[in-house]
Amino acid sequence: MKPSYWELTSTYAPADLVVIGGGITGASIAYYYKMAHPSERVLILEKGSLPSGATTRNAGFACFGSVSELQADMEISSADRVGEKVARRIRGLRRLREELGDEAIGYEACGGTEIFTDSKTFERSAKAVEEVNRLVERHTGFKNAFRVGEFEGYPAIFCVEEGAIHSGRMMQALHQKVMALGVEYLPGMHVERIEASREENNAQKARVHVKLADATITARRVAVATNGFASKLLDIPVQPARGQIIVGKPLEKMPWKGVFHYNEGYVYFRHVKGEDGELRLLLGGARDVDPEGETTFEEGQNPQIREWLLRFSEEVLHIPLREKIELEWSGFMGFTPDKEPLLKLLSPQTLVVTGLSGIGVSIGFEVAYEALENAGWLR
């Protein structure tokens, strides 16, 4: 639908900063930028009615990585780089809780647990606990972050520092906070492409044109924060990764209270407490069962993975989820080859913050601030 004159001179009028993507990273970019530049016009463009990537379609984990996951990371990176990852995640969780408040995000300090069904895998991870604890302490100050034990008859490694959040409430609180500053949030805005125009003799006049279906918004600066979808707009090494989640009906008995990891973090599950106090099982992941099938932009369920998750709930968790499913959905993460977030100033006017590699809740606030600071956009 072609815009009217009134829309072109208001909604689609030039902006100082356009943020593409309304999830935790995009909204955090808008928040910190507007705090630094209160008189500038800041827009958030979101293609869906709600953030359509991972932010409100995740499992609601406030975590920084299980021992087996950190071990796997150390196989593709150095121990110090992994320690820096953990530190960034902890800083990000601290920012999230400080900026929004525990009550607003439904934070539960329930602790995290990694369970094992294979004795060799457990022995390998248990032997690494001391080394991983030293690494975490060196980079974060946390002492004895992990300890070995048992849960529901399974060998386990506990992490008292992890917790759970309500992802929907978190984003409501964040959007309310940014809009209270005067940031404009525009849902239903599908960005087709971005084009830069340069003034040869005056860099201050350079602009970026954000092309929508029937209109263009011209901006002094643009931040692309669409995570798994970023490669649709830019030529960058970020791959989409679909994640599936199943939530069961209320249970009379729910032994799995807390947030839980399995198989290097590929599988995750937790309790979900309803407004009425009823407890449900949330189970998701298993992307490694069909990694090629989950490298996709398409919504929906992968039957192979769905069946694996249902068998896991029956055989490992001893909860017959198959006949008691209440909800199913999928979300989209973005992964870089080394699982490091991509924070890059592509030009003086274009910033990209993407590739959060499944840990967006933990690092969204932190990478938003870090990227803006490194770009010089907070000054």
C-alpha positions as CSV (number, residue, x, y, z in Angstrom):
1,M,0.0,0.0,0.0
2,K,1.4,3.4,-1.0
3,P,2.0,5.7,1.9
4,S,0.2,9.0,2.2
5,Y,1.8,12.4,2.4
6,W,1.1,12.4,6.2
7,E,2.9,9.1,6.6
8,L,5.9,10.1,4.5
9,T,6.4,13.2,6.6
10,S,6.0,11.5,9.9
11,T,6.4,7.7,10.2
12,Y,8.8,7.5,7.2
13,A,10.5,10.8,7.8
14,P,14.3,10.8,8.0
15,A,15.9,9.5,11.2
16,D,19.2,9.7,13.0
17,L,19.3,6.0,13.7
18,V,17.3,3.2,12.3
19,V,17.7,-0.2,14.0
20,I,16.6,-3.1,11.9
21,G,15.4,-5.9,14.3
22,G,13.2,-5.4,17.4
23,G,14.6,-8.3,19.5
24,I,16.8,-8.0,22.6
25,T,19.8,-6.8,20.7
26,G,18.1,-4.3,18.5
27,A,16.0,-2.8,21.3
28,S,19.2,-2.6,23.5
29,I,21.0,-0.8,20.8
30,A,18.2,1.7,20.5
31,Y,18.1,2.1,24.3
32,Y,21.8,2.8,24.8
33,Y,21.9,5.1,21.7
34,K,18.9,7.1,22.8
35,M,20.3,7.5,26.3
36,A,23.5,9.0,24.8
37,H,21.6,11.1,22.2
38,P,18.2,12.0,23.7
39,S,17.4,14.7,21.0
40,E,17.9,12.4,18.0
41,R,15.2,10.4,16.3
42,V,15.6,6.7,16.7
43,L,13.4,4.1,15.0
44,I,13.2,0.3,15.5
45,L,11.9,-1.6,12.5
46,E,10.5,-5.1,13.1
47,K,9.2,-7.2,10.3
48,G,6.7,-9.1,12.5
49,S,4.0,-8.0,14.9
50,L,6.4,-9.3,17.6
51,P,10.2,-10.0,17.4
52,S,10.3,-13.0,15.0
53,G,13.8,-14.4,15.5
54,A,14.7,-15.9,18.8
55,T,14.1,-13.3,21.6
56,T,10.6,-14.2,22.5
57,R,10.7,-17.7,20.9
58,N,13.5,-19.1,23.0
59,A,13.6,-21.3,26.1
60,G,14.1,-18.4,28.6
61,F,17.5,-19.6,29.9
62,A,19.8,-17.1,31.7
63,C,22.9,-19.2,31.4
64,F,26.6,-19.0,30.4
65,G,27.3,-22.5,29.1
66,S,27.5,-26.0,30.5
67,V,30.8,-27.7,31.1
68,S,30.5,-30.0,28.1
69,E,29.5,-27.0,25.9
70,L,32.5,-25.0,27.1
71,Q,34.7,-28.0,26.4
72,A,33.4,-28.2,22.8
73,D,34.1,-24.5,22.4
74,M,37.7,-25.0,23.5
75,E,38.1,-27.4,20.7
76,I,37.5,-24.6,18.2
77,S,39.0,-21.8,20.2
78,S,41.5,-21.1,22.9
79,A,40.7,-21.5,26.6
80,D,41.2,-17.8,27.2
81,R,38.8,-16.9,24.4
82,V,36.2,-19.2,26.0
83,G,36.9,-17.6,29.3
84,E,36.2,-14.2,27.7
85,K,33.0,-15.6,26.3
86,V,31.8,-16.6,29.7
87,A,32.8,-13.2,31.1
88,R,30.8,-11.4,28.4
89,R,27.7,-13.6,29.1
90,I,27.9,-12.9,32.8
91,R,28.3,-9.1,32.2
92,G,25.3,-9.3,29.8
93,L,23.1,-11.1,32.3
94,R,24.1,-8.5,35.0
95,R,23.2,-5.7,32.6
96,L,19.9,-7.3,31.7
97,R,18.9,-7.7,35.4
98,E,20.1,-4.3,36.4
99,E,18.4,-2.4,33.5
100,L,15.1,-4.2,33.7
101,G,14.8,-5.6,37.2
102,D,14.3,-9.3,38.2
103,E,10.6,-8.9,38.8
104,A,9.9,-7.4,35.3
105,I,11.7,-10.2,33.5
106,G,10.4,-13.0,35.7
107,Y,13.9,-14.0,36.8
108,E,14.2,-17.2,38.9
109,A,17.5,-18.0,40.5
110,C,16.9,-21.7,40.1
111,G,20.4,-22.8,39.2
112,G,21.4,-24.9,36.1
113,T,22.1,-28.6,35.8
114,E,23.8,-30.6,33.1
115,I,22.8,-34.3,33.1
116,F,24.6,-37.2,31.4
117,T,23.4,-40.6,30.2
118,D,26.8,-41.7,28.9
119,S,29.4,-42.6,31.5
120,K,32.4,-41.7,29.2
121,T,31.0,-38.3,28.4
122,F,30.3,-37.7,32.1
123,E,33.8,-38.8,33.2
124,R,35.4,-36.5,30.6
125,S,33.4,-33.5,31.7
126,A,33.7,-34.3,35.4
127,K,37.5,-34.3,35.0
128,A,37.4,-30.9,33.4
129,V,35.4,-29.2,36.1
130,E,38.4,-28.1,38.1
131,E,40.0,-26.6,35.0
132,V,36.8,-24.9,33.9
133,N,36.3,-23.5,37.4
134,R,39.8,-22.0,37.4
135,L,39.1,-20.5,33.9
136,V,35.7,-19.0,35.0
137,E,37.3,-17.6,38.2
138,R,40.2,-16.1,36.3
139,H,37.9,-14.2,33.9
140,T,34.9,-13.5,36.1
141,G,35.8,-13.8,39.8
142,F,33.2,-16.5,40.4
143,K,34.7,-19.3,42.5
144,N,33.6,-22.9,42.1
145,A,31.0,-22.1,39.5
146,F,30.5,-25.8,38.7
147,R,30.3,-28.9,41.0
148,V,29.8,-32.6,40.3
149,G,26.8,-34.4,41.7
150,E,23.7,-36.4,40.8
151,F,20.1,-35.5,39.8
152,E,17.1,-37.8,39.4
153,G,19.5,-40.8,39.3
154,Y,21.7,-39.2,36.6
155,P,25.3,-38.1,36.9
156,A,25.2,-34.3,36.8
157,I,27.2,-31.1,37.0
158,F,25.5,-28.1,38.8
159,C,25.9,-24.4,38.3
160,V,24.4,-22.3,41.0
161,E,24.8,-19.0,39.0
162,E,22.3,-19.9,36.3
163,G,18.6,-19.0,36.2
164,A,15.5,-18.7,34.1
165,I,13.5,-15.7,32.8
166,H,10.1,-15.1,31.2
167,S,11.2,-14.0,27.7
168,G,7.9,-12.4,26.8
169,R,7.8,-10.2,29.9
170,M,11.5,-9.3,29.4
171,M,10.7,-7.9,25.9
172,Q,7.6,-6.1,27.1
173,A,9.7,-4.4,29.8
174,L,12.5,-3.5,27.4
175,H,10.1,-2.1,24.8
176,Q,8.4,0.0,27.4
177,K,11.7,1.3,28.6
178,V,12.9,2.3,25.1
179,M,9.6,3.9,24.1
180,A,9.6,5.9,27.4
181,L,12.8,7.4,26.1
182,G,11.1,8.4,22.9
183,V,12.3,5.6,20.6
184,E,9.7,4.7,18.0
185,Y,8.9,1.0,17.5
186,L,7.4,0.1,14.2
187,P,6.2,-3.5,13.7
188,G,5.2,-5.0,10.4
189,M,8.1,-3.3,8.6
190,H,9.9,-5.7,6.3
191,V,13.2,-4.3,5.1
192,E,14.1,-5.4,1.6
193,R,17.5,-3.9,1.4
194,I,19.7,-1.0,2.5
195,E,21.6,1.3,0.2
196,A,24.3,3.8,1.1
197,S,24.8,7.2,-0.5
198,R,28.0,9.1,-0.1
199,E,29.0,12.7,-0.5
200,E,32.5,12.7,-2.0
201,N,33.4,16.0,-0.3
202,N,31.4,15.8,2.9
203,A,31.2,12.5,4.9
204,Q,28.8,14.2,7.3
205,K,26.2,14.2,4.6
206,A,26.4,10.5,3.9
207,R,23.1,8.6,4.4
208,V,21.7,5.1,4.4
209,H,18.4,4.4,2.6
210,V,16.4,1.7,4.2
211,K,14.2,0.2,1.5
212,L,10.7,-1.1,2.5
213,A,8.1,-2.5,0.1
214,D,6.4,0.9,-0.6
215,A,8.6,3.5,1.1
216,T,12.1,4.4,2.0
217,I,13.4,5.7,5.3
218,T,16.6,7.8,5.0
219,A,18.9,7.6,8.1
220,R,22.1,9.1,9.2
221,R,23.0,5.7,10.8
222,V,21.7,2.2,10.5
223,A,22.2,-0.8,12.9
224,V,21.4,-4.3,11.6
225,A,20.4,-6.5,14.5
226,T,18.4,-9.3,12.9
227,N,20.7,-12.1,14.1
228,G,20.0,-15.2,12.0
229,F,18.3,-13.2,9.3
230,A,21.1,-10.7,8.9
231,S,22.6,-12.6,5.9
232,K,19.5,-11.7,3.9
233,L,20.5,-8.1,4.1
234,L,24.3,-8.2,4.2
235,D,27.1,-10.4,2.8
236,I,28.3,-11.7,6.2
237,P,29.2,-15.1,7.6
238,V,26.2,-15.8,9.7
239,Q,24.0,-18.9,9.2
240,P,20.4,-19.3,10.5
241,A,19.7,-22.1,12.9
242,R,16.2,-23.1,13.7
243,G,15.4,-24.2,17.2
244,Q,12.3,-26.2,18.2
245,I,10.5,-26.1,21.5
246,I,7.7,-28.2,23.0
247,V,5.7,-27.3,26.1
248,G,3.5,-29.9,27.8
249,K,0.3,-29.7,29.7
250,P,0.4,-29.2,33.5
251,L,1.9,-32.0,35.5
252,E,0.9,-33.4,38.8
253,K,4.6,-34.1,39.6
254,M,7.4,-32.1,38.1
255,P,10.9,-33.2,39.4
256,W,12.8,-31.2,36.8
257,K,12.8,-27.8,38.5
258,G,15.4,-25.5,37.2
259,V,17.1,-25.1,33.8
260,F,18.8,-28.2,32.4
261,H,21.4,-28.9,29.7
262,Y,22.2,-32.1,27.8
263,N,24.6,-33.1,25.0
264,E,26.9,-30.0,24.9
265,G,23.9,-27.7,25.3
266,Y,22.2,-29.0,22.1
267,V,19.2,-30.2,24.2
268,Y,17.7,-28.0,26.9
269,F,14.7,-28.3,29.2
270,R,13.2,-26.6,32.2
271,H,10.1,-26.1,34.3
272,V,7.6,-23.5,33.4
273,K,5.4,-22.1,36.1
274,G,2.0,-20.7,35.0
275,E,0.1,-17.9,36.6
276,D,-2.0,-20.4,38.4
277,G,1.1,-22.1,39.9
278,E,0.9,-25.2,37.6
279,L,4.2,-26.6,36.4
280,R,4.9,-27.7,32.8
281,L,7.8,-29.2,31.0
282,L,9.5,-27.1,28.3
283,L,11.8,-29.2,26.1
284,G,13.7,-28.0,23.0
285,G,16.8,-28.2,20.8
286,A,18.4,-31.4,19.4
287,R,19.4,-29.3,16.3
288,D,22.4,-31.7,16.0
289,V,20.1,-34.5,15.0
290,D,19.6,-32.8,11.6
291,P,21.9,-29.8,11.4
292,E,21.4,-29.3,7.6
293,G,17.6,-29.5,8.0
294,E,17.8,-26.8,10.7
295,T,20.0,-24.4,8.7
296,T,16.9,-22.7,7.3
297,F,14.8,-19.6,7.4
298,E,11.5,-21.6,7.2
299,E,9.2,-21.8,10.2
300,G,7.8,-25.2,11.3
301,Q,8.7,-28.4,12.9
302,N,11.3,-31.0,11.9
303,P,9.6,-34.4,12.3
304,Q,12.9,-36.2,12.9
305,I,13.9,-33.8,15.7
306,R,10.4,-33.7,17.1
307,E,10.4,-37.5,17.4
308,W,13.8,-37.5,19.1
309,L,12.7,-35.0,21.7
310,L,9.6,-36.9,22.5
311,R,11.6,-40.1,23.0
312,F,14.0,-38.2,25.2
313,S,11.2,-37.0,27.4
314,E,9.9,-40.5,27.7
315,E,13.1,-42.5,28.1
316,V,15.3,-40.0,30.0
317,L,13.0,-37.6,31.7
318,H,10.3,-40.2,32.3
319,I,7.6,-37.8,31.4
320,P,5.2,-39.0,28.7
321,L,5.0,-35.8,26.7
322,R,3.8,-37.3,23.5
323,E,0.1,-37.3,24.4
324,K,0.3,-34.1,26.6
325,I,1.6,-31.4,24.2
326,E,0.1,-28.0,24.8
327,L,2.3,-25.8,22.6
328,E,5.0,-26.2,19.9
329,W,6.9,-23.4,18.1
330,S,10.3,-22.7,16.5
331,G,12.6,-19.7,16.6
332,F,15.7,-18.6,14.7
333,M,19.2,-18.2,16.0
334,G,22.3,-16.9,14.1
335,F,25.6,-18.7,14.3
336,T,29.1,-17.6,13.1
337,P,31.8,-20.2,12.3
338,D,33.6,-19.6,15.6
339,K,30.4,-18.9,17.6
340,E,31.6,-15.4,18.4
341,P,29.1,-12.6,17.9
342,L,29.8,-10.4,14.9
343,L,30.1,-6.8,15.9
344,K,31.3,-4.8,13.0
345,L,31.2,-1.3,11.6
346,L,30.7,-2.0,7.9
347,S,30.9,1.7,7.1
348,P,30.8,4.9,9.1
349,Q,27.0,4.8,8.8
350,T,26.3,1.0,9.1
351,L,26.8,-1.2,12.1
352,V,26.0,-4.9,12.3
353,V,25.5,-6.8,15.6
354,T,24.5,-10.4,14.9
355,G,25.5,-14.0,15.3
356,L,24.7,-14.4,18.9
357,S,24.9,-18.2,18.6
358,G,22.0,-19.2,20.8
359,I,23.0,-17.1,23.8
360,G,21.1,-13.9,23.0
361,V,19.4,-13.5,26.4
362,S,22.8,-13.6,28.1
363,I,24.7,-11.3,25.8
364,G,22.1,-9.1,24.0
365,F,22.5,-6.1,26.3
366,E,26.3,-6.5,26.5
367,V,27.0,-6.7,22.8
368,A,24.7,-3.9,22.0
369,Y,26.6,-1.5,24.4
370,E,30.0,-2.9,23.3
371,A,29.2,-2.5,19.6
372,L,28.0,1.1,20.0
373,E,31.0,2.0,22.2
374,N,33.5,0.5,19.7
375,A,31.8,2.3,16.8
376,G,32.1,5.6,18.6
377,W,28.3,6.0,18.4
378,L,27.9,6.8,22.1
379,R,29.9,9.9,21.9
